[in-house]
Amino acid sequence: MTTLGHRVPELDAAARSQLERGAHTTMLGNGNRIVIELSEALARVVPVDGPHFLYASDGASAVEQALKIAFQYWWNRGDVGRQRFLGFGGAYHGDTIGALSVGDGGFGTALFEPLRFPVLRAPSFDDPDCFDTACRMVAENAASLAAVIVEPLVQGAAGMMLADPAGLAALGDACAEHGVLLICDEVATGFGRTGTLFASEQCGLRPDLLVLGKGLTAGYMPMSATVASDRVFSEFLGDDLGPRTFYHGHSYSGNALAAAVALRHLELIEAHDVLANVRARSDELAGLLHDRIAPNPAVRDVRLRGLMGGVELAPPGEGLRWGRRVCTAAVERGVLLRPLGDVVVLMPPLTITSPELHRIVDTLAAALDDVTRAGS
Ligand SMILES: Cc1ncc(COP(=O)(O)O)c(C=O)c1O
């Protein structure tokens, strides 16, 4: 989530200087200077045609906004049959009810099953035919589909599952061909994590709705955004407070402090050529993982895209909590790693250096040895 590390002097200064001008004013139909400046800067870089921005505070809230906008888009067009969503196996979009519904269940969600609305479910990314199947489902169900929602390139919470960019491109084409809206959830992949500013770019995707969070403020402040294309936005134009209006807002939408940090963050990504570092360090990390980690018999798979990676462990039995134990052993050696089940997550800051990467991999190798030596 943290893109440039902690205590970045320029980001600290941006927050302080905005504080002197005002911390927050509730937007709810209004604008403020810093949020307009941020939107103008984002508009130059997001992979969305004619982008318009609606801010919220968390990724899940921005997903909810995208789902509601997609739903109302068809209602405003008088096409009330298009009410369903298609999501992918393994998907995670947040913990609010709508986001849970389009997500694919997962740990701790069974209790809320009765609250989740039904969703068409394409296969998980580990099925090589998942995008062929998804495209077929789009074609067969177009008349009742409001939108498809997907995490482009990497499903984070599923355990860093990688997708084929060509498959995602085909999905984008199928949505365009059948008029179904495409929502790209880049809460995890956005802001350089996968080696381009947005993962959608690597798949040639121009989503109708793009969801941003986490890295938007460099991991400093709770801010998220739903970006709508002009095609979507224009369906909401009409009388002030009329039936076409999107009635939705959050108290801290467009928070000025967060916007000031987000704007400075965008400038720093460019000024420090952060994406070049992501690509160079990603190549280096891939090599280190290949040489030092993948050959270990305790490792089932290593997955990496940019600086978003996961090491899937191969415990000899159920319930051994190897993921937790390997991460604990790494923390004891001074490197903070966290597990997703038996997948050890590797998501370092995008400004990580080569010696720091070596330290992470050395520590992971040693932590793996600690746990496997201790037996099951
Ligand atoms: C792809 C994706 N979407 C949405 C979310 C939810 O974001 P938040 O935790 O800020 O609500 C996450 C969080 O991990 C995510 O990875």
PDBQT file of the ligand as one rigid body, heavy atoms in Angstrom, charges set to zero:
ROOT
HETATM    1  C1  LIG A 401      -8.744  -5.059  -5.281  1.00  0.00    +0.000 C 
HETATM    2  C2  LIG A 401      -9.276  -4.473  -4.010  1.00  0.00    +0.000 A 
HETATM    3  N1  LIG A 401     -10.451  -3.814  -4.035  1.00  0.00    +0.000 NA
HETATM    4  C3  LIG A 401     -10.963  -3.244  -2.924  1.00  0.00    +0.000 A 
HETATM    5  C4  LIG A 401     -10.311  -3.344  -1.718  1.00  0.00    +0.000 A 
HETATM    6  C5  LIG A 401     -10.925  -2.728  -0.493  1.00  0.00    +0.000 C 
HETATM    7  O1  LIG A 401     -10.235  -1.575  -0.116  1.00  0.00    +0.000 OA
HETATM    8  P1  LIG A 401     -10.383  -1.011   1.381  1.00  0.00    +0.000 P 
HETATM    9  O2  LIG A 401      -9.707  -1.994   2.288  1.00  0.00    +0.000 OA
HETATM   10  O3  LIG A 401      -9.664   0.309   1.333  1.00  0.00    +0.000 OA
HETATM   11  O4  LIG A 401     -11.843  -0.873   1.656  1.00  0.00    +0.000 OA
HETATM   12  C6  LIG A 401      -9.086  -4.014  -1.639  1.00  0.00    +0.000 A 
HETATM   13  C7  LIG A 401      -8.371  -4.130  -0.354  1.00  0.00    +0.000 C 
HETATM   14  O5  LIG A 401      -7.457  -4.889  -0.165  1.00  0.00    +0.000 OA
HETATM   15  C8  LIG A 401      -8.552  -4.599  -2.821  1.00  0.00    +0.000 A 
HETATM   16  O6  LIG A 401      -7.398  -5.279  -2.810  1.00  0.00    +0.000 OA
ENDROOT
TORSDOF 0
